[in-house]
């Protein structure tokens, strides 16, 4: 079949146009792919070849006031699993890897469960199999790395508390972020597997202690096996600045040593003018280092089963009837109202008890204290005097005065989960009507409240805060763990003569009163003992002492509460030892000055 020459030329032109169009189309596609969309396809290629592995950041170091370390970071190891592609990210494959590891070293069901939970939270992120891997496990897996494609073994900072149990009540501990925490606004940019503060300073100052996570790039082949670990320059993690506290670590250790493992209670030691917390302890204690990387089930069960509640911070969470350490509030309320002065007597002397209606309210001293003044009643802790003083004040005024002096308020200490003290509401009658019914109570409740019993339970830290006002000028200092600005709140206002009378009476408590057995040689101590009845144990009372030293120029306020500790004099002996240790330590550490 032949074509006319013109037809051949026409068809040739059409074919040339089609070929030209095809080359233009292909050229445009190549230009778009290689030039206009180059970054996109390079990124896709890099994602197939390179995998991002998070590099945990070290947490901020926590120091005491003198530069001693409370919390630091030590080198540790973490083991993660890197899936080769999206299709391989299955829970079954993860469990299979964990079981294979279990044939080499013991792997608990808890560890498998934790790894699965991390995977479920974020299947795309490398799954942490062991957050705090022991060196033995690392050694075994390094030798058999070829059997575990996608396994990432890397160094990771590990939190460490050199003084462990001695600082647990204030520093808290860290742990892996939970599902519940991941849903909270304060953890909005956190990822599964990261470590966060769970209690104490670690939790309170999480935003300041958290570092910036880095990224490590590894090269993988088509099967997801790591072929090169330094495929690209790493983005190194960044550590945050150190956190400086007001804690005196030497004093903190001393307090923990006094309590040991036999006493139950709480201690707060503060500087009265600044509110700086020098020591805070709750006994019995626990070892926060055991929580790092996942607490062993046996240790957790032991803590939970211990009836002494080692995980419960008795210094800021425990609420206890304050007993006689609260009598100073009764005295101040009456003095501010002009109802009594330091040298005033009550109408009925103390003969060992007080008859009110058809009830006989006993004094702690069955022999009685005789006809005493307010100063003598404070010195010898005469219940009968304060019964009558409470009746003079009246229920509504006593409750309102207690509220004004902070008996219903948290102190604002910079630690999480401080409990609010328990105290009647401002409308006292409505409060007792609701509590006991309109006919179920009488003014006898005033007698109990006036001596720190009844519907009155205070925290150790709150009583320490109140006594900072007694030690100074009526202004209470907010307890402060981490260095900041001192914050003082006016609580009461007495005349200089009245203030001096109160302080002299508190000095006489230790000089010759209920805490006379706790006198220190060369150091004048002022304070108040308390022996508080409690509903949990009708035989053994709670023992309190709150005081300060030196009496004439206070440098330290100490509040001690011993659960079921008996008489307050026992708490006084512990408190004065703490004062002595701190004050003598301050003297010996002062630099020599010429002239």
Protein Blocks (a to p, Z undefined) as FASTA:
>chain_A
ZZdfklmmmmmmmmmmmmmmmmmmmmmmmmmmmmmmmmmmmmmmmmmmpccddddddddd
dddfkopafbdcddddddddddfbfklmcfklmmmmmmmmmmmpccdfklmmmmmmmmmm
ommbccdfblbacfklmmmmmmmmmmmghiacddddddddfklmmmmmmnopaddddfkl
mmpmklmmgcehiacdfbhjllmmmmmmpccdddddddddfkopafbfblbccddddddd
ddddfbdfklmmmmmmmnmmmbgcddddddfklopafbdcddddddfklmgopaafklmm
mmmmpmnlpmbcfklmpccdekjmlmmmmmmmmmmnopacfkbccfbdcehiacehjbcc
ddfblnbnbjadfklmmmnopaklmmmmmmmnopmlmmmmmmmnopabcehiacehiacd
ddddfblmlmmmmmnopklccfklmmmmmnopajddcdfklmmmmmmmmmmnopacdddf
bgcddddddfbdcdfklmmmmmmmmmmmmmmmmmlmmccehiacdddddddddfklmkbc
cddddddddfklccbdcddddehkbpaklmmmmmmmmmmmmmmmmmmmpccdeZZ
